[in-house]
Amino acid sequence: MTTISSALQAVAERIALAATASARDPRTIALLAVSKTWPAEAVRDAFQAGQTRFGESYLQEALEKMNRLADLPLEWHFIGPVQSNKTRPIAEHFNWVHSVDRAKIADRLSQARPATLPPLDVCLQVNVSGEASKSGATPTDVPSLARHIAGLPRLRLRGLMAIPRPTLVVEEQRAQFAAVRSLFDDLNAQGLTLDTLSMGMSQDLEAAVAEGATMVRVGSAIFGARPSADMQ
Ligand SMILES: *Cc1c(COP(=O)(O)O)cnc(C)c1O
């Protein structure tokens, strides 16, 4: 077994344990393998071990990888900050965008999504930690922004994404994920039909699963430590 395939298995076991501890079915939690900064060959190894969903943060790097891996049926998720001059290639090449945090970006993605493809699956990124440096809509802006996105013809609003303030204190991890979950429940109570809570990474996936994550985004626990901190 390759290192990547045994790491994928270990992450699947962590998800399963966390799910069982919260009386959840592990099959309701999808694993997004975050392959940013890793070469196409690492993605190919992961695919051979059964992984099909991959997350990327840098457009140019992602497009090159997609090219090299065009022979594989992969699902690509854009998880980095979206610059407005990059919305067209993102809308043309990705299956999902997790990092939509303003109306202008949503409008441009919807306009650029080719008619030959299904609507682009998107998550609204919310900044629950209140850190000014972080991307994401403020919780107060989430309801109106979510309704706006849900009304766009070429986008399909699937749910919320969050990158909480990193902490090793499990209670603090859980409190931040619970805040995202509560926003998500409110939106569904207001009539939206969201099915995706994109939260939890290598360090805090257990807390995210305990608070209702349906998709965890895991990089370093699968591929190894990245050369530099590059979290947005
Ligand atoms: C890099 C990144 C991840 C993965 O982080 P790890 O700690 O390596 O698991 C998840 N989500 C986003 C948005 C990222 O940028």
The ligand as an ORCA input file, in Angstrom:
! r2SCAN-3c Opt
* xyz 0 1
  C      -5.489     23.936      2.885
  C      -6.931     23.914      3.209
  C      -7.527     22.785      3.839
  C      -6.750     21.569      4.301
  O      -6.040     21.843      5.467
  P      -5.221     20.692      6.242
  O      -4.956     21.295      7.559
  O      -3.987     20.429      5.443
  O      -6.098     19.499      6.313
  C      -8.883     22.818      4.045
  N      -9.641     23.883      3.672
  C      -9.114     24.969      3.083
  C     -10.009     26.087      2.695
  C      -7.748     25.027      2.839
  O      -7.234     26.123      2.257
*
